[in-house]
Structure formats: structure tokens, C-alpha cells
Amino acid sequence: MKKKRTLFCMIFTLLIFLLSSSSVYAMEEGDSDEEKVLAPYIIILSGDPSVDRFPLKETSVTTNIDGIIAETYVVQTYANEGETPINASYVFPASTNITIHGMQMIIGDNIVTAKIKEKEEAKEEFEEAKSEGKSASLLEQQRPNVFTMDIANIMPGDDVRIELHYTELVEPEENIYQFVFPTVVGPRYASPSETENNDNSADGSNENNSGNSAADSSGHTDEENDWVETPYLTEGSIPPGKYDITVNLSSGVPIANIRSTSHDIRVTKNGANSAKITLANSAGDNPSDYAGNRDFILEYQLNGEEVDCGLMLNQGEDENYFMLMVQPPERCEVEDIPPREYMFVLDVSGSMSGFPLDTAKDLIKDLVSNLRETDSFNLMMFSNEAFLMAPSSVAANEKNIQTAIRLIDEQEGGGGTELAPALKGALSFLSDENEARSVIVITDGYISGEKEIFDIIDDNLDKVSFFSFGIGTSVNRYLIDGIAKAGIGESFVVIDSSEAAETAERFRTYIESPILTDIQVTYDGFDVYDVEPQKLPTLFAQRPIVVYGKWRGDLTGTVKITGHNGNGKFVKEIPVEQIKPLKDNDAIRYLWARKKIERLTDYGISENDPNIKNEVTRLGLKYSMMTPYTSFIAVVETIRNPEKESKDVNQPQPLPLQVSDLAAGGYRIGSEPGDLILVLAAILAVTLTCFIRNKRRYTSRTGSL
């Protein structure tokens, strides 16, 4: 009887373990979805070996940078090496500034140019083609920097090529040009409030529900957040596929100091003004150095006169476009720097555990240690919960700085990423005095509720400026850049501890002596309209002022740029009649459209306004480009799967380099693996207790015999 009790105890414990950790396993097709789980998870591959679980075999990236405009061509090659027809889904990242305006699908002799359609219409067409046994592909935007590719009915033996084309601007900062190509989407944390709000909407309690899926606290619906439930491989695992990147760089002046801070590269110079950059491991020199688990970062400088600065004109068939790019004045040192209050908001969640948090510690210790004696500061650290260093800001003296450093050093990382309540709390503890106030957010940005953060920032712009530091090799740049853009501040990315001191010094320089304030652009005698951006923020970094717009009529008049810096008033004038328009420069029209859509949608302002949705949809259809409300759809009209039976496969992703399993380890909404580990530890403790208790009883019994 005792043995049966022991066995029952251990079996019961094992069942609890399996139930609590079930999300670590790949969900088989046909699993019940009654309990919607919107969280990333570590996948342990199992199941039918006839199903190809890694349909994406190769990603090839070619970018041509001519001056300041980058044209990128991405080729994703899918293949079905199994015995069963599959439907593949893949989540992939891109720069927040790109304009995707072309897509092709190639299957054998079938070459299909994708069409841009309204998102709902494209989705319906894809599902219909899928159910009919036709091969089809659907590209959707989930965030400005996150996209999903779905391919239906990939037959055994098929090779499917998806070709994407997009455009972006490469701007110099402090005379250094930086091109960033993200390769992997980091696991996103979904706040419990998002699920609760969606649950309320399901029972009709959401008063704003007008037939559409109700939005959560982050501004997104359940369906729009589905991509968050992405499978990941364990830390350090490499998917069985190739990832290759090539950049062709050309300029009107000599190119110098080409380097990558993220990858080993080969540079082949073709004269002084052009170069070809490839990955050093593309020839198979180091197969373990997989390129697709971190941002590809390429930096270079241009020697000689400024490149492509001034006014660029595009003359089209129906409308004309312009791009204004003006170099600002040199930075002036400001002697009289007013006292400033700093609130540092530090992410200590599970996804920051290990290398990212160690890097963040080096950064924030440098930031805090070099505050001026006239400054004050406070420190908010957050994961599932947030806690302050002090009930109010304290003087930046040696004692308080050492207290902050000690608290920072004690952090290890664990729990969820509840940035929104932490940010609200931090803002509520700022002083009401008239000194300048800044909030500095330090995080990897691995959350799905970006728009809630932008709304909080927008509500507090009258009293504080916001700066952000992204920590890691593949940060959520939509959030990191968005905090700065919405908060009229500046953003920074630190991928290694060795960059911490230099980045902290740049932050201090920017905040203490901005390049240019009160920037205005006027057009005297030059007829312009639809100008973007409508307002120009304070320029902290040494980077060009960039404005897009449309023009009509004769090329006459003057464009005038004014602002203020430490030396007084800055003025620059550009005579329009000296500029010759280009008829084949379509990039400007795409860049203008992207900038306008950014203002309308990216940072949550007026996002729920139906007029905004209609306008963004119109722009997406007119310019044949991806938006939150338009998608690319391609269908092969031949029925290739007459049996109409197939398996759905979510392509697993590698975790970003130096991100641990704690970022995505089978946790569900509202908890990260830090909490899961506690559960497993408790289960283990119960198991050991049962075993020891029964063993003692058995020993005691046998000892008395």
C-alpha cells in the first residue's frame, strides 16, 4: 500500500509538471485553441517525421546603397522535403523605416507578381486559395518592423521563392553612415492586461466594440497579436538553413572606414568610390557563426564634400515629389547648463538576464556616475513589478550614486516586462519644480504593447522629454526609436559592454548641448504641399534635417531653413531654380509615403480614427506598399493539392544572440520563465519530499524488523 502511495504521489507530481510546461512543446495541428496563448515558447521538435518542420531553407539579402538611398532585395527560399503538403508561417523583422513595395512568388515555372490589397480582402483570398488546394503567399505587417509570411500548399518536393523589394534612407550621424538589417524578431512579452481586455470584449463588455475585434490595452486585437506566439529554438541553437547578406556600396566621393560591429565581413573595393561587402562566413569558413540571429550593422564614412545634401526633385506623371536634406551647423559647447532631473527606468526582466543585463549595468552605472552635482535623479527597476530607489529624486552626490550602483549590481533578471505601469509610476514620482526633466528607458524592448507606451509618452510631453537605450544584438527598434520620436528625444542601441561608456558620453553631449532647436522650413515662391514631417523636433545628434513633400508649378523661389544653437540663429537658403528634377527617382515618392504613414500610424496617435485608417489604406493601395491595413497576396491559379489536406507549420526562429531561454521558455501570458522556474522548483520540492518521507518510513520499518 505504501509503495502505491509513493507511486501515486510521483505520478501526480509528474502530471502537474507536464501540465505546467506543456507550452514548451510544439502544438500539433488540430490542438484545441479554446485557451488562447499569446506568448513565445521554446519548441521541442517531435511528431510526424514526414512533416518538414523547417520549410525556410535560405534567406538571401542584397542591398544596393547609392549615396543615401538603399534598395534591398530579400529572397526567401522555402522547400518541402517531407512527404506531406504543408502551409508555412514565418515571422521576420525589418527596419522601422523601410517601404516594402514589391513581392513575387516563384514555384517552378509559375511566376506570380503579388498584388496589394486591403488586409481583410487579401486574407480572405489567401484562405480561399488555401482551402481550394492552390499555392498562395500572403505578406502582412504586424508592426512597422515585424512582418509575417504565410505560404499555402507547399507540395512535397516544391521549391518556393519569395522575392521582396523595399527602400529606405541611410542617414549619417556624427559623420558615420549606418545601415542596419534586422535578421530575427526577439520574443515579445504580452502583458496580462492585454488578455484581460480581450476577454472582456469577448463577452460584450467592451463598449467600443462595433463588430471588429476589440483592441487591447496596447491598441491591438487578439488577431493582430497572434504572431507573438512564435516558436523559438533553445539558446545557441541554429536552424538548418542559410542566411547570406551582400551590400553593394557606391557614392560620388571616396568611401572609408567600412566596418561591421555585428558580423565578420569581407570588403572588396572597386575603386575609391564603391565597395562590395559580404559575410566572411558566406563561403563556409565558419558554419557555426550563423548570421541570422542578430542585427547586421554596417558602418562607413564618406570623405570629401557632403553627399546628396540640398534639394532633390522627382518629376512624375501625376505628381512631383521633393526631398530636402540639410546638414546642421557644428555643435556648440554650452557653458551655462541648467540643473536637470533624471529618472532612469531599467528593465530587469527575464529576457534581460545574463549578457544584456550585464551590458545595461555597465551603461547605467556610467550614466549615473557622471551626473553633474547640480542634477538630481532616481532609479526605477521593473520586471513583473517595479520598485524605486527612493520616494523622490535625490541629489547626484557620491553617497546616492553609490546606493544606485549597489542596487543595480544586485539585479539578476527574471519575470515579465511590465514597462507600461513602470513608466506611469516613474512619471508620477518626478518633481513639480521648473527644472528640466528627462526619463531614460533602458530595455531590450521585447514587449508587444508598444502603442500603450507611446500613448503614455504623448500624455506627458508637456513636462518631460524621453530618451531610450536598446540593449542587445537584436532589440525591438520600433519601441526603442519610437520612445525617442514620440518623446522628442534621442535613441541609442548598445550591443556590447565595450560600447557603454562611449554611448553614455554621446547621451550627455546630446542632452547638454543640442545641435539645433526651434527648426523651421519656409518655401518662398516654391509651391509645395503635403509636407512631412509637419513639425521638426530638436536636433540632438549631428545628422541631416530631412523633409519630404510634393511640389507643383515652376521651379522658382527659395527654400529657407532656420533654427537656434549656441552661437545664435542658424540660417540656410537653397535656390530652387538651380535644381534639375529627376524623372527616374521613384525612391523619393516611396520615402514620402512612408513618412506620412509613420506620422499617421506608427506611434499610436489617432490610430483608432476611421478616417486615419481610410487614408492609410488609400496610400497603401496607391503606392502599392505595405501598411497596417494593406497586404501583398500572390496566388497560383492551378489546383496543386487536389486532396486539400495539409499540415500547418510555424517556422521556428533562433533566439537572438546572447538572449537566454528565460526570454521564451514555455511561459504563458502574464509570466516569463522566471515564474515557470519557481513552479518547477516547487514541483521538484514536492517530489523530493514525497520520496524522502516514504523512504524514511521504509527505512524505519525495515530497521525495526
N, C-alpha and C positions, 0 to 999 in steps of 0.2 A: 504493500500500500504506500509506504514511504517513497519507494522508487517511482511509483506512478505520480505521486505528488510532485516530486522533483522534475520528472519529465514534463508534466503539465505546466509547471512554473516556467521552465525553459522554453517550451513551445509557445506559451502565451507571450513571453517576452520577445521571442523571435517574430511573432506576428505583429506585435507593436512596432518593432524595428522596420519590418517590411512595409507596413502601412505608412509610417512616418517618413520613409525615404523613398517612396515609390516614384517620386518625380525625378530621381536620378536616372531612371531607365527610359529609353526611347518609347514613346507611346505608340502602340501598334495601331494601324488603321482599323477603324471601327470601334475604338475605345469610346466609352461614353464620355460626352462632354457636358454632362449635367453640371459639374462643378468646374467652372471656367478658371483656368490657371494662367495668369498673365505674368510669368516670371521666367527668366532664363534658367536653363538647367544643364547639368553635366550629363552627357549621353554615354551609356554603356551599350555598345552595339550588340544586338542579339536578334533572334528571329530568323526569318526565311532567308537562307543564303542565296536564293535565286533572285532576290531583290537587290539592285545596285543602290547602296546607301550613300555613295559619294559620286553623284552624277556629274558634278562640275569637275572636269579634268584639267582645265588650264585657263588661266587669265593672262592675257597679253595686253600691255598698255603701251601706246606710242603717243607721245606728246611732242608737238611742234611749237616751239616758242619763238615767235618772230617779234623782236622788240619787247613789247609789254603785253601782247595778246597770245594766249596759249590755246591751241586747238588740240583736244585729246580724243583719241580713238581707243576704245576698250573693246576687246574681243573676248567673250566668254564662250568656251567650248564645253558643251555637255555631251556625254555619251552614256548609253545604257549597255553595260557589259554583263547584265544579268539575263534572266530568262523571262522576266515579267515586264509588261509595259508599265511605265512609271510616269507620275506627274511630279516634277521637281519644283521646289521652292527654295529661294536663296535670298538672304538679306545681305546687302552690301552698302558700303559707305561712299561718299563723295565729298568734295569740298563744299562748304556752305555757299560759295559764290558762283557755282557753275550754272550754266544754262544747257540742259540736255535738249537738243533739238533734232535728233536723228536716231533711228533704230532700224536695223534689218535683221531678219531671221533667215538662215540658210540651212535647209535639210536636203542633202543630196543635190538634185537638180532644181529643187524649189527654192527660189529667192524671193522673199516677200518683204517689201518695204512697209514698215509699220505705219499705221495711221494714228493721228492724235484725235482723241475723242473725249467727251465728258466722262469723268471717272466711273459713274454708275453705268453708263451705256457700254463702256469698254469692258467692265467687269461682267455684265450680262452676256455680252458677245463671247467673251472668253469661256464662261461656264457653259454656254450653249454648244460651242465648238468642242469643248472637253467631253460633254455628255454624248455628242454625236460621233465620237471617235476620231475627230480631226486633231491634227497637231496645231498648237497655238501658243503664243507667248504674250505675256502681259507685264508691262513695266509700270509700277505705281510708286508715287512719292509718299513716304510715311512721315518724314521730317525733311527740312531743306537739305540735310546731309545724310539721310538714310532712305534707301530705295529697296523695293522688293521685286524680284524677277520670278514669275511663275511660268512654267512650260508644261503644257498638257500633252499626253500621249507620245512620250519618247519611247519608241519601239525598241526591242532588243536588237542590238547591232547598229542603232542610229548614232550618227554624229550630228549635233546641232550647234551651229554657230550663231551667237547673238552679237551684233556689232552696234556699239553705241558711239555717238559723236556729241561732244559738248565743248563749250567755250567758256573761258574765264580770263580775268585780268590779273596780271602779275605786277604788283606794285613794290617799289623799293622802300625799305625802312632803314634809316640811318645809312643810306647808300648801299645797302645789301638787298639784292633781289632774292626772294624765297618762293620756291614752288613746292607745294605740299600735295601729295596724292595719298589720301587715306586708303588703307587696304582691308581693314577689318572693323566691324561695329562692336564696340565694347558692350558687355552685358548691362542692361538697363534695370534699375530698381524701380518698381511700381509701388507707390505709397498705398497703405490700406485705405485712405480716404478716397482714392480713385475707385476702388472696388465698391466701397460703401455707397458712393454716389450713383454708380451704375446700377447697383442692386435696387436702390430707391426708385430709379427710373423704370425698372422692370415691372414694379408693382403699381406704376402710375402715379407715384407720389411726387414726381418731378413736374412742377407746374409749367416749366418751359418746354415740355415735350410736345411737339407739334407733329408727330408722326415720324420724325427722324430719330436715329439713335441718340439718346441723351448724352450730353458731354459730361465728363467727369470734372473733378476739381482742377485738373491740369488743362482743361479745354479740349480733351479728346474723347471720342466714343470708344466703347469696347472694341468695335471692329477696327478702328484706327490704331488701337494698341495691340492688336493680335501679334504683330511682328515681334513684340517684346518677348514672347515665349519662343525663344530661339535656342536650339541645341548647341552646346559647346563641347569641345574635346577637353580632356583634362589638361592641367597646366603643363606646358612644354611639349604637348603632343602636336604633331604636324600632319595635316591632311594629305592624302595621297594624290597630290596634284601639283602642277607647276604654276609659278607666279613670276612673270617677267615684266620688266619696265625699261623702256628706252625713251630718252629725251633728246630731241634734235634742237639745238640752241643756235640761234642766229641773231645778229644785231648789226647796226650800222657803225658801231665802234668796237674796239678790241674788248674781248671778254677775259676776265681774270679771276683768279681765286675760286675756281669751281670746286665745290666740296659737298659731301653729304654727311650730316650729323647722325643719320639713322642707319645707313647701309654702306657696305663696301662697294665702291663703284670703279668702273674703268672710264677714263676720259680720253677720247680720240679727237685731237684738234684738227680742223680742216681750215688752216689759216688762222689769222688772229681773231676773225670775227665770227667764227662758227665752231661748234663742237658737238660731238655725239657722246652721250652719256649712257652707259649700260651697267647692269648689275655685275659685280665681279664674279658672282656665282652662277651667272646665266649659262656659262659653258660647263657647269657641273663640277667646278673646282671645290665647292663646299656645299654638298646637298643638304646638310643639316642646318645651314643658315637660310631658313625659309623666309622669303621676302614678304609674304602676305600676312604677317602678324604684328605689323606696326606701320605707322605713317612713313611714307617715303618723303624725305625732306632734302631738297636740293637748293643750295645757296651759291650765288655767284655775284660778281661785281662787274660793272661796265666802266672802262676807262675813257677819258675824253669828255666831250660835251654831253649835256643831258640828252637822253634819247626820247624822242616822241613826246616831248613836252610842248604844250601850247594847245592849239585848236585843231582837231581832226574832224573832217566833214565827210558825210556819206550822202550821196545823191541817189535816191531810189525812184522807183516808178510812181509810187503813190505818195510817199512821204520822205522827207530828208531828216537825217539824224546828225547830231554832233556829240563829240566827247571833248571836254575841256580838262586838261591836266596841267597843273601849275606847280612848280617847285616852290615850297615856302622859304622864308628867309632863314638864315642861320640862327641857332638857338642863342639867346642872350641870358647871361647869368643875372639872377635877381638877388640883390643884396638883402632887401628887407622882406623876409619870408614870414608870413603871419603864422601864429600858432594853429595847429591842426589836430583834430581828434580822429583817431583811427580805431575802427572796430574790425578786428581780424576774425573771420569765420572759417574755421578749419575742419575739413572733412576727415573723420577718423573711423569711417565705416569699414565693413569687411573688404570691399573692393580696393581700399587703400592699404590693406595690410601688406607688410613687407617692404619691398623696394619703393613703391610710390610714397608710402608714409615716411620712410626714411628721407626721401628727397624733399618732401614737404616740410619735415622738421628742419632740415638744413636751411631751406628757404625762409621759413617764418622766423627762425632764430636770427638770421641775418637782418630781416626786415625790422624786427623788434629791437635788436641790439643797436641799430644805427638811427633810432629816432632822435630828434632834437630835444633838448631839455625843456623847451617851451611846449612840446607836444604832450598830449595825453592819449591813453589807449586802453583797450580792453580786449579780451580774448574769449571767443565763443567756440567751443568744440562740440561737434554733433555726430551722431550716428542715428540710432532709433530715438534717442533723446538728446537734448542739448544742455550744456551747462556752462556758466560764465565763470571767469576767473575772479571777478569782483562785482559787487552790486552796482557799481558805477565806474566810469572811466577813471584811471589813476594816472598820476604823473609819470612821465617816462624817465624815472630815475633808476639808479643801479639796483636798488632793492626790488622794485616792481618788475624790472626787466628779468632779474634772476628768478623771481617767482614764476613768471610766464614761461621761461625756458625750462624750469623744473617740471611744470605741468605738461608741457609739450613732450618732453623726454619720456614721461610716464605712459604715453599713449601707445597702444599696440595695434589697434584696428579690429573692428568687429561690429556686426549689426547692420541695420539698414541705412539708407541715405536720405534722411528726412530733412532736406535742405530748406523747404518752404517754411515750416514752423521755426527752424533755427534762424532764418533770415528775418522773419517777423519779430522774433524775440530780440535779436540783435538790434534792430531798429528802435524797438521800444526802450532800450536802455541807453540810447545816445542822449547826450545832454541837450538842453534847450538854449545854451549860450550861443552867441553870434559868431563863434569861431568856425572855420571851415571843417566840414565833416566828410570822412570817406569810409566806405565799407569795402573791405578787401576779402573776396571769397577765394578760398584755396581748395580745389577739389579735382577729381578726375572727370566729373560731370556725368557719371553713369546713372542718370535718372531718366524717366520717361515723361515727367511733368514739367518740361521746360517753360511752357507758356504761363503756368502759375507763377514761376519765378519772375518772368518779365512783367506780369501784372503787378506784383508786389513792388518791383522797382519803379514802374510807371507811377504808382500811387505815392512815391516818396521822393520824386525828382526835385521837388521844391526845397528840400532840406539836406540832401546828401548826394554825393557822387559815388559811383560804383566802379571798382576795378576787379579783375579776375585773373587768377593764375591756374592754368590747367597743368596737372601733374601726371606725367606718364607718357608712354610711347604711342598711345592711340586714344587721345582724350576726345570727349564729346565737344567738338569745336563749335557746334551750333549753340550750346549753352555757354561755353567759355566766351566766345565772341559776342554772343547775344547779351550777356550781362553788361559788357562794356558798351555795346552800341545802344542798348536800351537805357543804360545808366550814365551815358555821356562821359564815359571813362576810357580806359585802355585795357586790353587783354594781353596776357603773356602765356607762353607754354614752356614748361621746363621738363625735358625728357630725361635729365640725368643730374645727379647731385653736383657734378662739376660745373653746371650752368647756374646754380642757385645764386652765388654771390654776384655774378655779372648781371643776372636778370633783376635781382633786388636793387642793384645800383641804377639800372635803367629806370626802374619804377620811381626811385627817389628823384632822379633827374627830371622825369616827365612831370611828376606832380608838383615839384617845386618851381620849375621854370618851363611852362608850356611854350610851344613854338609860336602859336598864333591864336588869338581869341577874337570874338566878335567878327567872324568872317562873313563878308557879303560879296555877292557877284551881281553886277548890273550889266545890262545889254543896251548900249546907246546906239540906236539906228540899226540894230540887228534884230529881226523879228523872230523871236523864239517862243516856244510853248511846251507844255508837258515836261518841265524841267525836274530832274531827280538827282540828288535828294532835294527836298523842298527847303530844308534847313541844314546848315553846315555846323557841326559841333566844334568845340575847342579842339585844336590840333596839338596833341601832346607829343607825338613822335615825329621825327623828321621823315615825313612821307608826303607825296604829292596831294594836292587838293584835286579831287576828281568829280566832275559834274557831267551828267548826260542830259540830252534833250532833243527836241525837234526844231527845225528851222524852216522858214519859207521866205519867198521873195528873193530880192537881190542880196548879194554878198557885200554888204556895206556896214559901216559903223565900227564900234569898238566894244570889246569885252573888257570889263574892269573888275579887278579883284582887290578888295581892301580888307584890312584887319589890324589888330594891335599886338605888339610884342614889347619886349623890354626896352627897345630903342624908340618906341613911339608908334607911329602909324605906318603900316605896310601898304604899298600901292603897286599894282602891276597892270599894264594895259596891253591888249593884243588887238592890232588892226585886223579886221575880218577880211578885207579885200585882198590881203596878201596870201590867203589860204586857198589852195586848189582842192575842190571836192574830189573824193574817190568814188567811183561807181561800183567797184567790186569788193568793197569792205563791208560785208554783211555782219561782221562781228559786232560793230557798234550798235546795230539795231537789236541784237540779242542781249547785249550788255545793258542797254537802256531798259528793255522789257524786264530783265531780271531785277534791276534796281527798283523798278516801280513795284513789282510783285513783292520784293523784300519789304518795302515800306507798308504794303497793304496787309501782309500775312505773317511774316516771319516772327515778329515779336509780340503777337497777340493783340495788337491794337485794333479794335473794331472787327475782330475776326468773325464774330457771330452776326455781323450785319449782312443781311442777304444781298444788299447792293454791292458789298465788297466781294462776296462770292461770285456774283454775276460778272463783275468787272474782271476778276482774276481768270475766270473761265473764258471770257471773251479774249483776253490777252493770250492765254494758252492755245486756244484754237487758231487765232490769227497768226501767231508766230510759230506754230507747230512746236511747242515746247512743254516740258513737264512743269506742272504746278500741283498744288494740293488737290485741285479739282479736275485735272485733265491727266490722261494716261495714254501710253502707247500700246496698241494692240496689233498683232500680226497673226493671220490665220492661213494655213494651207487648206484650200477648199476641198482637197481629196480626203475621203474617209480612210484613214490609215490603220485604225484599230476597230475592225468590224465587230469584234467581240464586246467592245465597250467596257472592258474590265481592266482596271489598272490600280496601282498602289501609289499613295501619296508619300513623297519622301521630302523631308526637310533637310537640306544640305547642312551638316554640322560645320561650325566655324572653329578655328583655333582661338583660344583666349589670347588677348593682346599680350605681347612680350612683357614679362615681369609682373603680370597680373596673376594672382593666385586663384585656386579653386574657390576660395571664400567669396569671390565676386559672383560666381554662378555655380552653386554646388547642390542643386536639387531643392533650393528653397522656394517657398511659395510667397504670394503677395503678403507683405507686411513683415517679412523676416528674411534676413540673409543667413548664410551658413553659420554665422556666429551663434545664432539661436538654435540651428539644427544640431550643431556640435553639443550644445548643452543638453538637448533632448537625448542624443545618442549616449552622452556620458551618463545621464540619469538611467537610461535603459541598461547600460553596462553595469552600473552600480547595483540595480535590482537583480540582474542575472548573477553577479558575484555573491550578493547577499544570500540569494536562494541556494546557490551551490555550497557556500561555506556553512550556512545554517544546517543544511541537510547532511553535509559531510561530518560536521561536529556531532550531530545526532547519531550518525552511523558509527563514528569512532567511539563515542561514549557507550553505545550499545555493545559494540564488539569488545570494548575494554572490560565490560562487566561480565562477559561470558566466562 
